[in-house]
Amino acid sequence: MLTRQVTVASASGLHARPAKIVAQTARVCGAAVRVAKGDKNVNAASILSLMTLGAYQGDVVEVQVEEVENAPAILDLLCELIETDLDHELPAILTDKAK
């Protein structure tokens, strides 16, 4: 499993809109993805699970992606999402794909 620690940037933490965006991305990426904070480790494809982490702005979480062919790209994308204030902006990679 590939892992990386990242800092939550969204003012609301991993709650509501940020959790929705991360979960939607995790669901379609083609790999099992988990996010951990402290002793909690949850399925990143579940909005409710992400919200139960209690991850607030400035908290460090660990993103875990199962070993699949494109795991490094999946890990990069999910980490970029968590490190972006999703309450106010979307990373370029998401807005470019929408065009």
N, C-alpha and C positions, 0 to 999 in steps of 0.2 A: 504494500500500500504506500502510495506517495503521500507525504504530509508536508504542510507548511503552516507556520504560525503567522497570523495577520492581525492587525488592529482594526476594530470596528469603527468606521468613519461616520456613519449616519447618526444624526442628532437623536433619532428615536431608537438607536441601537438596531438589533435584528428583530424588529417589530413591524407589523402592518406592511407597508409598501416594500421596504427592504427585504423582509422575509419572503414576501410573495415573489419578488424578482429572483432572489436566490433559489427558492424552491422550484420555480418554473424552469429555470436554467438547469438545475440539478436533475429534474425529471426527464429532460430531453437529451441529456449529454451522452447517454449510452454506457454509463458506468455507475456503480454504487458509490455514493458520496455521503460522507458523514461530517458533522461539525461538532467539535468538542470544546467545552469550557469547564475547567476544573474536573470534577468527577462525572459530569454529564456528557454523554456522547449520543447525538441524535441523528436521525435520517434527514439529510439536507433537502430531500424532495418533499418534505412535509412542512407546510407553513406553521402549523400548530407546534410541531416539535421544535422548530427553530425558535419560536417565540418562548417556549418553556425554558430555553437555556438561560434566560435572564442576561443576555449579552447587550451591554450598553455601550454608548460611544466611549471610545478609549480602551475598552476591554480587549484583551488578546484572546483569540480563539484559534483552534487548530482545524484546518481543513484537511480531510482525508479522502483520497480518491483511489479506488481499486486499480490494480495494475491492468490496464488495457492499452491497446496500441496508441491511442491519443490521450492518455492520462496526463502527460505534462501540459498539454494545451487546455484540458479541462481544468486542471489545478490552477493554471494561470488565469483563466477566465473567472473562475469562482472567487479567487483571491482578489482580483481586480474589482469585482462587484462589492465585496465586503469592505474593501479599502476606499470605496467611493461613497460620498454622501448621497445615497439613493433617494433621500427625501427631496433633493433639489436638482439632481442631474443624473443622466445615464451615461455610462462609459461609451466612448466612441464606437467600440466594437458592436454594441447593441443598436445604436442609432444608425450606423452604416449598413447593417443588415436589414433595417426596416425600409431603406430607400429602394 
